[in-house]
């Protein structure tokens, strides 16, 4: 794909990766992704903001073939999907200076093997004149690494936000418009990599709100030409507000836990509480993460495997603990054959979840009426707590 004009002297470069289906050997990519770089040509100097994943470096090479001079290479984030192509860029343009945040310098050296002599750090709020265009560097740490920053182009009212406010989606469109698919992809993206840093997300949202822009150009996905849509969505996702919903990740080996989950889902529905089942042998991890963004309650369901939790439940509990969703309440249900330590194990796996435990329901063998009554009582408790939630 050729460079695409955004403003006079401002072009999108990069690569659309239609076929990638897994990120970091962990995150499903049902819609592919893109690796966005941006070329800003001023009347006196030229800067490249970020690069591409080395797997698609050939696309960036073709796009830069006719760019004779590059004065600055700006690294907003050091992960390979953004910065992996930087060593080639610096080799092509031996006079170019690499600019990054102070916290990024060591990472640039260790991850990219760039000589320290090529690196110049920039302070938060520092400006760089390209002649008729001015870049301002805005440190936005922990969205989602400690060294990340954004770059603001005042004259053209563009915010280059790196991972912040991005989305894993492959598209031939340059701009997001009001496409709901983009917001859905952005929520998945937020859930998978931004949710653990909600406090910093809120802080950085407040910081960039002080800037005057009408385009947000992230390093993944389409460019937001209706920036309020993504900003309002992020402010909601990162807030303390939760919805009247329950997320139930579970496994059932011989049907007992499945019967319990199905009974609980039905009981919650009768009480006007939405429930989302995630059977973990077939679940898209990203969809589970998305459901966790604003769920008020998490109910973990597990059979017992040699006295402990099923390995996939173990993994899901660990994931939830890592993502740190804003859920207020939790419960554990499941079954066992002769003995179990499921509750102790799962509880020990989720110390980061600041939740009130609403109880446990365990049954030996197939659930009987007494167990189903306990599940009804759990549904009552969840309904009561959700009724107390702020509107």
N, C-alpha and C positions, 0 to 999 in steps of 0.2 A: 504494500500500500504506500502511495506517495505521501509526502508531507501535506498536511491539511491546514488551510489558513483559518485562524481564529480571529485575529485582528491584524492590522497592518504591522508587519514585522514580528508577528507571533504565530508560530505554527505548532500543531501537534505532530510529533514523530512517534515511533514505537512500533509495536506489533500486536495484532489481535490473535490470540491463541484459541482458536475455535475448538481444538481437539483435546485440550488438557482436561483431565477429569479428577485429578487428585493434587492437592497442594500440601507441601511439607510432609508428604507421605501420611497424611492424616485427614485433611479437609476435603470433602467431596466438592467437585466443581461441576454441577449438572449443566451449567450454562457457559462453560469455558471461562476465559478471563482475557485481560489485555495488560500490556506493560507499556505505560505511557511515559514518554519523554517530551520535553517542550523546548523549542528553539526560540530564543528572544533576541532579535537583531535590533540594536539601537543604532543611532547615527554615528557612534564612535566605536562601540564594543559589541561583542556578541557572546551570549551565554547559552549553554545547554543545561537544562534542569533535568537531572536523573538520566537513566539509560534504560536498558532492557535486560531481561533474563538472557544469559549467554546462549541458551538453546535457540533463540531467535535473533541472535546478534546480526546475522546476515541482512535482516530487514533494515536495521538501523544503519548498517554500513552503506547500503544503497541510498538511503535517505540523506546521508551526510556526504555523499560522493561529490556534490557540487558546492559544498560549503568550504570555502578556501581557508577561512581563518576562524578560529575559536579562541576567545580570550579567557573564558571562565567555564569550568564544569562544576555545577552545583550538585552536591550529594546531600539530599534531604534525609536519606535513610540508607543504611549500609547493607541491608539484606540483598541477596543475590538477584532477586527478581527486579530490583531497582538499580543496583549498583554493579551487578556482575559484568556488564559491558564496559565499565569505566576504564579498566586498564587498556583496552584497545583504543578507546577514545583519546586517552592521554598519549598513547604511542603515536596516533595519527596527528595529534596537534601538540608537538613537543613544547610549545611556548605557553600552552594553556595552564592556568592556575586552578587547582581544585579547591573549592570553598565548601566548608562544612561547619557544623556546630563544634564547640570545644569538646563535648563529650563524644563526638563521632571520630575525632582524629585518631585515637588509638585503634578504633575498630576498622577504620579505613586502612591503616597500616597492616593490621593483623589479618583482616579478612581479604583484602584486595592486593596486598603486597605493594602498595604505593609508597614511594620514597617520601619521607617527611618534608624534603625540600620542595616538593610540588604542592604541599598542603598549606592553606591559609584558613584559620578559623575565623568565624564571624560571630559577633555578639548579638544577643537578642535586641531587635530594634535597629541594628546597624543597616545602613543603606549602601547601595552600590550603583553608581551612575554608569549607564551605557551610552550616555549622550542625551538623546531625547527620551530615554526611558530610565526609570529608577526602580531598582529592586530593593525591597525591604525584607530582611530575614526575621522571621517570627518563630522563636523557639516554642515548640509544642511537644514537650516530653511526654513519654508514656502513651502515645497513640500511634504505635503500640510498643516501641522500644524507647529506652531512655534518651537516645541521641536525636530523635526525630525533630524535624523543623518544617515549617511551611515557608513559602516565598510569595511576597505580595508585589504585584506590578501596579503601581498607583495610576499611572497615566491611562492604562487600558482596563482598569478595574477588574483585574483577574487575580484570584487566589489559587496558587499552586499548592495543594494541601497534602500531597504524598498519600500515604495509606489512610490518613484521616479523611472520613466522608466518602471513601471509595466503595467499589462493589466489584465482585467477581462476576463479570458478564461479558461475553463476546458479542459484539454488535458492529454492523457496518455503519451505524449512525454515529455521528460525532457528538451529538448532544442528547441529553436524557429526555428533554421535553417534560411531559407529564406522564410518561409511560409507567404504569404501575409495576411492570416487571423489574424496572430498575430499583424501585423502593424495596421490593421483595428481596432482590439480590443484595441490596445494601443492608437490609436487616440481617440476612444470613451472615454477611461479612462482619457486621457489628457484633453479632452473637459469638462468632467464632474467634475473633481476635481483639475486639475492643472491650467487651463486657467486663473482663477482669479489672479494667482500669476506669470504672464509671466515674470515680471522683475526679480523675485527671481529664476525662472526656468533658465533664461539666466545666472544669476550670478553663480548658482550652477553647470550648465553645464560647464562653464569655469573652475570652481574649480576642478571638477573631471577629466577634460581633462588633467590635470597635472599629473594624476596617470597612471601607466603602467598596464593595465589589458587586458585580452582577454575573460573574462566572466563577464557578469553583471547578478547578481542573485537577482531579485526583490522579494518582499513579496507577490505579486500576479502574476499569469501567469507563462509562461515558462521562462527558463533561456536563456538569449541572448548570443549565441555563435558566432554571427556575430555582435558585439557591434556597429560597425559603422552604421548599418541600423537604430537602434533605436536612436542613438545619432544624426545622420543627420536629422531624422524625427523630433525629438524634437527641434532641432535648427531652422528648418523651421517653425514649428507650433508656436514657441515662438517668432519668428522674427516679424518685422513690415510689412513684405510682405503680400499683400492681392491678391486674385485672381479675375478674371473677372466674378464674380458670385453674384447673388442676392438671399437672403433667404427671403421667404415670409410666415411667420406664420399667420394663419387667421382662422376665423370662419364665416360661413354664415347661417343665421337663415331661411330666406325665399328666398334665391337665388340671391339677389342683389349683395352682396359682392362677391359671387362666380363668377358671371358674370364679375365683375370688375377685380378680380384676374386673371381669365382666359384671359381676354383681355390684361392685362399687361404682362403676361407670353408670349403670342404670339407676342406682340409688341417688347419685349426684344429679343426674339429669332430672329426676323427679323433684329435686330440690332447686332446680334452675341454676345449677352450677355446671359450667362447661368442663368437660374432661377430655384430655388428649392421650390416647393410648400409644405407646411406642414399644412394640415387640422387638427386642434388641437383636435378634438374629437377622432381621430384615430392615432395620431402621437406618435411614440416612442420618448420620450424625449431625449434619447441618440443620436438618429439620427439627431434631430434638433441641439443639442449641437455640434455634429461633423461638421455639415454644417456651423455653426457659426465660426469655428476655423479660416478659412481664407477668408470668404466672404467679399467683399468690401462694400456691401450695404445690409441693412435690411429694408424691407417694411412690416409694420404691418397692417393687414387688419381686421377690426372689424365692425360688425353691432352695433347698439345702443340698449342697454337694460336699460330701464328706465333712459334715458338721458346719461348713462355712457357706458363704454366699456364692452363687453361680459366677464364674469368671467374667462373663459379659456384664452382669450387674455390678460387679466389683469395678470394672472399667467405667461404666456409666456414672457410678457414684464418684469415682475419682475425677472424671471429666466435669461433673457439676461442681465439685469442690474447687477445681481449677478455674472455671469460668465465673464463679462467684455471682450467680444471679441474685436478684433482689427479692426472692421469695421470702414470705413471712413465716410460713408454716411447713411442716413436713410430717410424714408418717411412714411406717414400714409395715408391709404385709407379706405373707408368704406361707409356705408349707414345708414340712419335713417328714422324714421317715421314722427315725427313732430318737434323734437328738439334734439340737441346732444351736449355733452361736451367730446366726445371721444378724440379729439386732446389734450385738456388740461390734461385729465387724463393720457393718455399714455405718453405724454411728461414728466409729473411729475414723472413717474415711472422709467425713464431711465437716471437719472443724471450721472451715471457712464460711459455711452457710450459717448466717446468723438467724436461725429459725427457731420457732417454738415447736417442740415435738408434740403432736396431737395424739400420740399413742401408737401401739403396735397391735396387729392382729395376725396371729400365727395359728396354724392348724396342723394336727398330726394326721397325715393321710388326706382323704377327700374331705372337703368342708361339709359340715352338718349344719343344722338349723341354728345351733348356738353360734357358730362362726359367722353365718350370714347375718345374724342379729348384731354381732359385734361390728360388722362392716356397715350396717345401717346406722349404728351409733357413731361410727367414725364419719360417715356422711353428714350426720346431724351436726357433729362438732365442726366440720369444715364449713358447712353452710352458716353456722352461727358466727364463726370468725370472719367469713367473707361479708356477712351482713354488716359487720362493724367497719369494713374498709371505707376510707374516704371516697366520696363520689368522684 
